[in-house]
Amino acid sequence: MLGSVAREAARRFGDRPAFVAGEQTVSFQDLDARADRVAAGLMARGVGEGDVVALALGTVPDYPVAYLAAARLGAITAGLNTRLVPAQQARLLEVARPKLLIGESRFSADLATKTTTVAELEAAGDGAAAPPQLPPDPARPVAIVFTSGTTGVPKGAVFGERQLDAIRAIDVGPNWGAGGATLIGTSLSHLGFMTKFPGALQAGRTTHLLARWNAGDALTLTSVLGLTSLSGVPTQLALMLAHPSFDALDLSALRMVLIGGGPASPALVREARERLGVPVCTRYSCTEAGIGCGTAATDPDEDAETTVGRPQPGVELRIRDAAGADCPTGAVGEVVLRSAAVMSGYWDNPEASAAAFTPDGFARTGDLGWVDDRGRLHLAGRSTEVYVRGGYNVHPVAVEAVLSNHPNVRDLAIVPAPSDVMGQIGVAVVVPDGDPPTLDDLRRYGGDQLARHELPERLVVVDELPLTPGDKVDRAALQAVVRADP
């Protein structure tokens, strides 16, 4: 499916840039031709249908070339985030057990003999016949996307032709050539690129790649290229709004801001909307579900400030209690999602795969939330992040949504800490905006909107919140920050 979409995109869009990275440009025609040569090189190395090919490549055009080449053979691409340290990448390789690794050889002597580069494969396949086009097979695995956690045993969510085609249909429908341009500065191994690649090809979209994201470069490219949409995780948006160049750049071409990958505070959504003068839309999903919920540009402002919107087309949303029963409107429970985009399961892990689904086929997100009487999903945090103070459950995300609006708070996270009396108490880890607020300031500010047991009882001031390689708040690292500041 991916291979045939790329072939048609090459026919329709020819020398239109598909990927741009600095001075390097790969057109749709180049992408198609290079993928054929790399596929021939992979065949020469014994790679065929059902084999796993791991990519230890950065945010560079070689990544989509190699991904497309593997798909042409029916091989399965497992992307490695190169921002992970070698030990973390090695754990992912232990799960994937690839037949071939494309990228750097720095893991083991065994893998060194199975490692190559895109350039070597392309040279080996130059002049060889293009691989025959595979017949469609909805069940054929295409990609392994690793869950984003940095601790524990990693799991690889498997997405096949069925899922990629469903996401393509939701994103672009039957239409070809909508065009436009976008910017990617995160790892291409993430869910977004791995599952949305066919839709980007069908749209004829030019994707600009940043080898390493930073707010200044992202803003400059958005301005220079006249991008109509700005997307990223909430942390990236906050960094761009705070960057010294923000007010000096011409961002008038923007028509929408799109954020996902983590909860965004109401204050951040409002600031982005007011300073950019465009709608801010939110997206919510998890790796296992593929797609989930979102707000639209035409929705009321409060939707993106306080919710993650409604289910996208073809997505079923339920809130389930501990017994697996549907929760009534307004009640907090686990968010579960079902659609044609949900993963097939975890790679080579039947036990974890079984646990990832409800008996009726919904993907379990591990997130807590509730649905209001207008069908909008409100998140309440991860099930593993809820803590109990004096017998009462506290949902950190709900507390953060209130306290992050304090005028002297630029960023904030709530972390539980042990208490001899209450069992656990909340610690507010704050990145200040100007003079840091005191603990009493925060408690007074949140007193009208939060119950007493939800208010923090300690305060830690930091320069920045620690982030994971996926630019999400690193909750495990926050625990270490709190422990170090008793």
N, C-alpha and C positions, 0 to 999 in steps of 0.2 A: 504494500500500500504506500509506504513512504517513498520507495523507489519509483513507483509509477507517477506519484504526484510531482516528484522532482524532475522526472523526464518531461512531463507536460509543462511544468514551469519553465524549463530551459527552452522549450519550443516557443512558448508564448512571450517570454520576457527577454530572451537572448542575452545581450550584453548589459542589461540593467544590473547595477550592483546588488548582489545578494548579501554579502558580508564585507564590511570595511573595518580595518584595524590599522589606524595610523596611515602609513603610505601604502598599505597592502589592500587591494580590492579584488574580490572574487565575484565574478558575475554569475548569474543563474546558469549560463551556458558553461562557464568554467567549472562550477560546482558539480554539474552533471558529468562532465568529461573527466574531471579529476577523480570523482568517486568511482567511475568505471575502472580507471587505471589502478586505484588503490584496491578495489575489489579483486581485480585480477592478481594483484600482488598478494592479497590475503589467500586467494585460492592456491597460489604457489606455495604458501606456507602451510597448506593443509586445512585451512579454515573452511567450514561448510555450514549447512543449515543446522541450527541447534547449538552450535558452539558459542562460547562466551568470549567476547573481545573486550578487554578492559582498556579504558582511555585515561592515561595520566597526563592530560593536556590542560593547559590553562584556557582562558577566555580568548581563543585565537581561532582564525578560520580553519585551521587543520582539524579542529574538533568536529564541526558539522560535516566536513569532507569524510572523515573516518567513520562517523556515525552512519552516514548515508551509504558508504561502501559496505559496511557490515550488514546493513538492512537489505542491500541488494542480493546478498548471499543467503539471507534467512538466518544470519548470525545474530546474537543478542549482545547489545552494547551495555557495558557496566561502566558508568562514568565515575571517576574518582575526583573528589574536590582537592585540587593541588594545594589549597591553603591548609589542609590538615597536615600534621606532622607525619613523618614516615611511619612511625609506629601505628598511628591511626589508619593510614592508608593500607598498611600491611594487614590489619584486621579485616578491612573490606575485601582485600584480595583473597584472604582465607575463606570468606563467605562465597565469593564469586567463582573461585577456582578457574580463572580464564585459560583458554588455550593459547592466547597471545596477549601481550601487553604492549600497547602503543604509547610511547612516552619515555620517561626516564627510568633507567635500570638502577635502582638504589634500594632494593628490598631483600633479595636473596640470590644466592648463586643459581638456584634452580630457575628463578624467574629471569635471571640475566640471559639465559639461553633462549628464552621465549619472548624477548623484548625487541622491538623494532621501532622505527619512526615512520611517519607518513611519507617523508621524502624517499626513504628506502623502498617502501611498498610501491609508491607511485613509479619509481624508476624500474622496479622489477616487473610492473604490469604494463609499462609503456610498449605499445605495439601489439599487445595481446588482444584477443577478441573480448568484447564486453560480455559480462556474464549474462546468461539468459534470464529474462524476466520471470519471476516466480508467479505462479497463479495465486490469486487472493486466498487468504486463510485467516479468518477472524481470530482463531485461537492461536496463531503463530506468535510466540514471544518476540518482542522487538527491543525492549529496554529493561534494565534493572536500575531502579532509582533507590539509593540508600536513604533510610530515615536519617534525620538531621541531628539526632542526639550525639553527644560527645562522650558518653559513658556507657558501660554495659556492652552486651553483645550486639553488634550492628545487624540490621535486617535489610534485605533488599526487596523492595516492592516491584513486582513484575507487571509490565504493561505490554499488551500485545496490539495487533492490528485493530482489533475491535475497539479498544480504549482510545487509541490515537485517532481513529476515524470518528468516534463519537465526539471527542473534544474538537476536532477540526470542524465538524458539522455545527457545533454550538458556536464556535468562534467566527466562522466565515460563511457557513451555509454552503449553497451550491455555486456561489459567485466567485469569479476569478478576477484578479487584478485590481483590488481596492487600493493597492499601493501604500504609500506612506513610508515613514521611517521610524525606527525605534532604537533605543539604546540599552545595551546589556552590560553591566559591570560586575555581575555576580557569576559564580561558577556555572558553566553550561551543563554540569552534571545535575543541577537542581531539577525539580519536577517541572517547572515552567517551560524551560527550553526543551527538555527531553520529550514532553508530550505535546507541545504546541508547534513543534518544528513543521509538521505538514501544513498547518494552517497558515504559518508565515510564508511558506513556499507558494501556496495557492493564492495568497493575497498579493504576491509579488512585492513583498515588503523588503526594504533595505534595512539590515540590522547593523548598527555600529557597535563595535566591541571595545570595551575598555579592559586592558589586561589586568588592571587593578583599580577598583573604584575609589574615587575620592570626590568629595562634594564640589570642589572647585572645577575639576575637569568635567564632571557631569553637567554642571550649570553652564559652563562655557560651550560644550557641544550642543546642549539644548538650545542655547541662544543662536549659535553660528549656523546650525542646521535647520533652525526654524521648526523644531519638533512640535507637533500638536498635542502630544500627550507626554506626561512625566510619570514614571512608575518606579516603584521600589518598596522596600520594607519601611515601616514607620521611622526607624532609626535613621535611614538614609534621608528621608524627607526632612526630619528635624535638623540634620547636619547641613542640608542645603539651605534651609531657611535661616540658619545661624551663620552662614558663611559670609565673610566681608564683601564678596563680589555680588551678592544676591541683588541688591538694590541698583547696582550700576549696569546690570545686563538687561538686554531687551528680550523679554520672555513673552512678548505680546502674541506670538503665534500659538501659544498653548490654548487648548480648548478643554482639557481635562487632566486631573491628577488621579492616579490609580494607586492605591496602597493595599498591601496584603502581606502575608507571611508572619503576622503577629498583631496583637491588639494595638490600636492607635488611640491615644487619649483624645477626649473631646476638644481640649485646648489646642492640640496639634492640628486637628482637622479644621477647626475654626480659623487658626492663624493662616494655614495654607490657603483656605478659600478666600479670606479677606485680602491677603497680600498678593495673590495671583489673580484674583477676580474670576476664577473658573470653578466649576463643580469639583468636589472631591468625592471619589467613589472608593468604597472598600470592597475587598474580596476576602473570602474565608474558605479554607478547605484544609485538608491534611494530605500528606503524601499518599496514604492508602486510598483515599476517596477520589483523587484525581481532580475533581471539580466539586464545588459546594454552593456557597451563597454569595450574594453581593448586592450592592446598592447601585442604582442607576443615576445618571446625570440629572434626570428629571424628578428624582425623589426629593421630598422636603429635606432641608438642611439637617434636621435633627436625626435623620436616618443614619447618615454616615458618622455622626458624632457619637451616637449612643448604641448603635446596633451594627451588625455585619450584614444586614439586609435579608432578602428572601431567597429561597432556592432558585438557582439558575434553571433554565429550561431542561426538562428531562431528569431533574434531581428531586428525589424524595427526602424529606427531612423529618426526623422523629426525635423526641426527647424521651429517654427511657430511664426508669428507676432501677434500683439494684436488683430487683426481681425480673427485669426485662419487660415490664409493662409500660405502655405509653403514659407519660405524665400529662396532667391537665394543663391548660393554658396558664402560664405564669409560674409553674412549678419548675424548680431546678432539677436537672438530671443530666445523664450523659447524652451528648449529641451524636447521633448516628445518621449516616447518609447512604443512599442507594441510587445508583445510576449505571448506565452503560460504561461510564468512565472509571468505575471502581477497579482497583488492581485485581489481577487474577489470583494473587497470593504472594507469600514471601518465597524468594528463591531458596529451594532446597531446605525448607523449614516447615514441614506439614503441621507440627504442633502449634507453632506461632501463627500459621495461616488460619488454622481452625479457630484460635482464640481471637483473631482479628475481626471475625464476622459474627453477627447475631444469627440465630437459627433461621431467620427469614431473609438473610442475605444483605443486611445493612453493614457497612463498614463502621467499626467502632473507632471514634476519633480520639477517645481519651480526654476530650474536652467537656467541661460542664457548661450548661447554658439553659436558657428558657426562651420560650416563644410568646410574644405578646398577642393581644387580640387583633393586631393588624398583620400577623404572620411574620413579623420580623424576629430574627434570632439575636438574642443578647448573650454574650459570653460571660461566664463566671469564673474562668480559670481552668487549669488542668486538674483532673481528679487527684493527681499525685501532689498538687500544690496546696490543696485545702488543708488548713490547720485548725485545731480545736483549742479554743481558749475557754477554760472554765465550763466545758460541756457544750459550747456553742461553736458551730462551724463558721469559719471566716474564709471568704473567697478573695484572695489578694487582688485579682483583676478589678473587682467591683470597688475595692478601697482605692486602688490606683486611679480609677476613672474619676473619682471625686477629688482626691488630694493633688493630682497633677495639674488641676486648674488654679492652684494657689499662685498668686502673681510672682512670688519669689522662687518658684520651682520651674526649672527647665526640663528635668527628667526625674522620674521617681519609680521605685519598685518597693513592694512590700515583701519582706522575708520573715518567716517564722523563726523564733529562737526559743530554746527550752526555758521553762520557768518552774521553780520548785512548787509554787503555789497554784498557778493557773494551768500548768501543763505546757502550754505554749503561749507566746505573746508575739505581737507584730512589731517588726523593726522597719522603719521607713529609711530606705537608702536613697538619699537625695542628691541630685546634681543641681546646685543653686543657680538662679538667674539673678545676679546682683548679690545682696547680702543674704546669707542662708537663713531660712526660717528656723525658729526654735521649735522644739517638740510641742510646747504649749500653743504656738501659732498654728501648727498643723491640726492639733486636736480641736482648737476653737473653730478653725475654718471648716472642718469636716463634721462638727458636732450636730449640725442641723440636718445632715443627709445620711449620716452613718450611725448605727447603734454603738453604744458605749464599748461593747466587746470587740467591735471592728476597728476602733481607733488605735493607732500605733502607740507603743509604750517605750520605745527607744528610737533614737535618731542617729544615723550615720551619714556624714557629709562626704561625698567623693567628687572627684573631677569629672569622671565619666563612668557610666555603667558598663561592666564587662560584657562583651559580645561573643557569640559563637562564630565559627567561620561562615555561617549563613546570615550574619548580621542581626541575629535575634539576641535578646537579653539572655545572658548565660546565668541561669538560676543556680547552678551548682557553684559557679565562681562567686556569686553573691553570698552564698552561705559562708564561704571562706572569708569574705570581706567582713561579714558580721561577726564571725568567730574571732577575727583578729582585732576587733574593736569592742571589747566587752563593756 
